[in-house]
Amino acid sequence: MKAFRQSLLIATLFAGASFGVAAQECVGDVITPPAGMVPATDDALLASAIGAPGKGALCKGKVFVAEKPVTVYRVWDKDKAYTVYGRWWSFDKPVGPREEYAKKNDICPEWSPLNIMSSCTIKVGTKVVVGPGQSATCTSGTLPASAVNQVYIPNDSRNIILFVENCTPGTPWP
């Protein structure tokens, strides 16, 4: 809880700006999202999307709100159906090979076999965080920070709190 409060305090100090833990390790910039997404402010959401070095998540980000439905893509684990509505998405349709995609997106192999892909639309009024990936320490080694932008959507599928809709059922990937 103390770490969360510290992250929230830091995020508050930098409200409206790009923010990141250990920003010197970040590579790349926050992309301009597709039409329908506009800049917004939500310090708590921003803080929840930023990860410490080695922990994954984002290394910096900006908050945006959907003014119209925007398509996002997710690759997930078919053996864990609840992961279809996870928090990590992309504005770009994922392309393989699997190992390359995982490396570019800082996804440790033990987190997911990345074998199913779905697309959804972000619900109008939903705030998301967009930014490049933080480094991730995996059982096989460390993935460095990545310039590839990810979209953090605060879905909580276990409690049926979803900020996406109109989802495809998922197809084998890649």
C-alpha positions as a printed NumPy array, in Angstrom:
array([[  0.   ,   0.   ,   0.   ],
       [  2.87 ,   2.355,   0.825],
       [  4.388,   1.808,  -2.638],
       [  1.016,   2.539,  -4.26 ],
       [  0.69 ,   5.798,  -2.299],
       [  4.206,   6.797,  -3.343],
       [  3.394,   6.037,  -6.996],
       [  0.173,   8.028,  -6.684],
       [  2.047,  10.968,  -5.176],
       [  4.606,  10.899,  -7.983],
       [  1.85 ,  10.604, -10.587],
       [  0.068,  13.589,  -9.016],
       [  3.232,  15.672,  -9.267],
       [  3.472,  14.884, -12.973],
       [ -0.261,  15.016, -13.799],
       [ -0.904,  15.506, -17.488],
       [  2.669,  14.618, -18.439],
       [  4.29 ,  11.395, -19.493],
       [  5.28 ,   9.548, -16.355],
       [  7.317,   6.536, -15.568],
       [  9.233,   4.675, -12.912],
       [ 12.914,   4.7  , -13.794],
       [ 12.173,   6.702, -16.94 ],
       [ 15.867,   6.558, -17.898],
       [ 15.306,   2.887, -18.747],
       [ 12.342,   3.621, -21.001],
       [ 12.755,   3.44 , -24.737],
       [ 10.384,   4.889, -27.268],
       [  7.599,   7.399, -26.873],
       [  3.908,   7.279, -26.117],
       [  2.172,   6.943, -29.478],
       [ -0.722,   9.038, -30.693],
       [ -3.715,   6.712, -30.328],
       [ -6.287,   6.124, -33.078],
       [ -9.106,   8.553, -33.777],
       [-11.696,   8.448, -31.031],
       [ -9.171,   8.601, -28.161],
       [ -8.484,  12.006, -26.569],
       [ -6.102,  13.041, -23.762],
       [ -7.488,  12.811, -20.235],
       [ -6.304,  12.881, -16.64 ],
       [ -6.55 ,  10.072, -14.086],
       [ -3.562,   9.934, -11.749],
       [ -4.627,   6.723,  -9.998],
       [ -5.144,   4.891, -13.31 ],
       [ -1.783,   6.14 , -14.589],
       [ -0.025,   4.955, -11.422],
       [ -1.664,   1.512, -11.685],
       [ -0.332,   1.033, -15.242],
       [  3.3  ,   1.904, -14.473],
       [  5.639,  -0.885, -13.398],
       [  8.978,  -0.864, -11.64 ],
       [ 11.955,  -2.108, -13.665],
       [ 11.796,  -5.883, -14.032],
       [  8.089,  -6.057, -13.173],
       [  6.534,  -5.515, -16.589],
       [  3.614,  -3.114, -17.161],
       [  4.486,   0.285, -18.703],
       [  7.598,   2.362, -18.081],
       [  5.768,   5.611, -18.898],
       [  2.344,   6.477, -20.188],
       [ -0.415,   8.931, -20.908],
       [ -4.116,   8.661, -20.102],
       [ -6.72 ,   8.821, -22.866],
       [-10.514,   8.494, -22.891],
       [-12.589,   6.86 , -25.631],
       [-15.024,   9.282, -27.247],
       [-16.143,   6.564, -29.671],
       [-15.596,   2.785, -29.801],
       [-11.966,   1.986, -30.644],
       [-10.779,  -1.516, -31.605],
       [ -8.127,  -3.196, -29.455],
       [ -6.481,  -6.629, -29.702],
       [ -5.363,  -9.119, -27.089],
       [ -3.45 , -12.409, -27.203],
       [ -4.261, -14.704, -24.271],
       [ -4.168, -18.244, -22.836],
       [ -6.955, -20.582, -24.047],
       [ -6.564, -22.693, -20.872],
       [ -7.442, -19.669, -18.73 ],
       [-10.677, -18.392, -20.264],
       [-10.913, -15.561, -17.723],
       [ -7.798, -14.001, -19.313],
       [ -9.688, -13.073, -22.483],
       [-10.596,  -9.756, -20.806],
       [ -7.233,  -8.974, -19.241],
       [ -5.723,  -5.54 , -18.791],
       [ -3.058,  -5.528, -21.53 ],
       [ -4.114,  -4.779, -25.115],
       [ -2.826,  -3.311, -28.376],
       [ -4.214,  -0.922, -30.964],
       [ -2.393,  -3.   , -33.612],
       [ -3.429,  -6.495, -34.655],
       [ -0.794,  -8.905, -33.264],
       [  1.478, -10.694, -35.71 ],
       [  3.814, -13.61 , -35.045],
       [  5.99 , -15.399, -34.608],
       [  4.904, -15.891, -30.998],
       [  8.386, -15.597, -29.417],
       [  9.127, -12.359, -31.261],
       [  5.767, -10.86 , -30.295],
       [  6.296, -11.805, -26.641],
       [  9.77 , -10.277, -26.594],
       [  8.649,  -7.023, -28.254],
       [  5.753,  -6.702, -25.794],
       [  7.677,  -7.729, -22.643],
       [  5.57 , -10.857, -22.024],
       [  7.353, -13.576, -20.062],
       [  6.734, -17.09 , -21.438],
       [  5.457, -18.254, -18.035],
       [  2.759, -15.555, -18.016],
       [  0.94 , -16.892, -21.087],
       [  1.487, -19.226, -24.034],
       [ -0.2  , -16.556, -26.229],
       [ -2.297, -19.021, -28.212],
       [ -5.625, -17.214, -28.788],
       [ -6.314, -13.728, -30.186],
       [ -9.439, -11.647, -29.689],
       [-10.489,  -8.139, -30.584],
       [-12.94 ,  -5.901, -28.754],
       [-13.926,  -2.262, -28.759],
       [-13.219,   0.065, -25.864],
       [-16.47 ,   1.318, -24.346],
       [-17.189,   5.019, -24.834],
       [-16.158,   6.968, -21.725],
       [-13.456,   4.466, -20.719],
       [-10.076,   5.816, -19.664],
       [ -6.988,   3.823, -20.684],
       [ -3.232,   4.296, -20.377],
       [ -0.976,   4.046, -23.422],
       [  2.793,   3.712, -23.327],
       [  5.922,   1.676, -23.99 ],
       [  6.622,  -1.499, -22.043],
       [  8.708,  -1.747, -18.881],
       [ 11.376,  -4.434, -18.54 ],
       [ 10.243,  -7.813, -17.217],
       [ 12.2  , -10.386, -15.242],
       [ 11.248, -13.867, -16.427],
       [ 12.397, -17.284, -15.253],
       [ 14.536, -17.459, -18.4  ],
       [ 16.081, -13.983, -18.025],
       [ 15.141, -10.319, -18.305],
       [ 13.288,  -8.765, -21.215],
       [ 14.482,  -5.155, -21.68 ],
       [ 12.116,  -2.189, -21.81 ],
       [ 10.402,  -2.013, -25.189],
       [  9.439,   0.862, -27.473],
       [  6.282,  -1.066, -28.437],
       [  3.24 ,   0.677, -26.957],
       [  0.656,  -1.25 , -25.004],
       [ -2.849,  -0.251, -23.946],
       [ -3.736,  -0.706, -20.267],
       [ -7.495,  -1.162, -19.795],
       [ -8.56 ,  -1.609, -16.137],
       [-10.702,  -4.707, -16.753],
       [-11.381,  -6.965, -13.767],
       [-12.937, -10.03 , -15.378],
       [-13.06 , -12.019, -12.151],
       [-15.462,  -9.398, -10.758],
       [-17.164,  -8.844, -14.136],
       [-15.981,  -5.234, -14.457],
       [-15.289,  -4.806, -18.161],
       [-14.446,  -1.714, -20.185],
       [-14.531,  -3.525, -23.54 ],
       [-17.454,  -4.845, -25.571],
       [-18.325,  -6.367, -28.942],
       [-15.553,  -8.933, -28.525],
       [-14.749, -11.658, -31.004],
       [-14.765, -15.22 , -29.59 ],
       [-11.056, -15.65 , -30.206],
       [ -9.122, -17.55 , -32.843],
       [ -5.96 , -19.661, -32.592],
       [ -2.85 , -17.499, -32.788],
       [ -0.478, -17.02 , -34.505]])
